[in-house]
Amino acid sequence: MEPTDIRTRLRDGAEIEANATAAPRPVVSQVLAPRGFLTGRDDDTLRDLLAYGQYARAAQEGREPMRIEGEPATADMIERYRAQANADLHAFAFRYMHNQAETIRQDAVREQLGSMRPPPGIAKLVLANLIGLGVAVLAWIALAGPGGVTGAVDRASAMLRSLGG
């Protein structure tokens, strides 16, 4: 066909009108799989189509005898391919979730970290340590006992001398 043929056909419009008045197309699943493979339930359509696809591949590779067109597949054959399709779908779902687990964890950590306050800077940490030391010194002075600070210093130096030998 030359490129002008399609332009001529589109300009004519008769083919477009004929296609517009044609009967509606059947649902894809009704075209793809023979009636024996489809259960008719919406929840099972994917499994049924996968079962038929596995049957078609097996027949093409010579592992399954090809059925004559229009001849229904045996019930045993259909159930075997449905069970295989169901197992394959479950295995795929498990692998997919297993592979997505790390992504899900990373998203959860990122979300948790986003809701937390930022950590304190170095200046805040140094200031907190200085305040803590000041409070410790004040507590030591208050609890110095008899002799006040001088007595506490004498006792501390005596303790250090006794440790040093």
ABEGO torsion letter per residue (X at the ends): XBAAAAAAAAAAGAAAAAAAABBBBBBAAAAABBAAABAGBAAAAAAAAAAAAAAAAAAAAGABBBBBBGBBBBAAAAAAAAAAAAAAAAAAAAAAAAAAAAAAAAAAAAAAAAABBBBBBAAAAAAAAAAAAAAAAAAAAAAAEBGEAAAAAAAAAAAAAAAAX
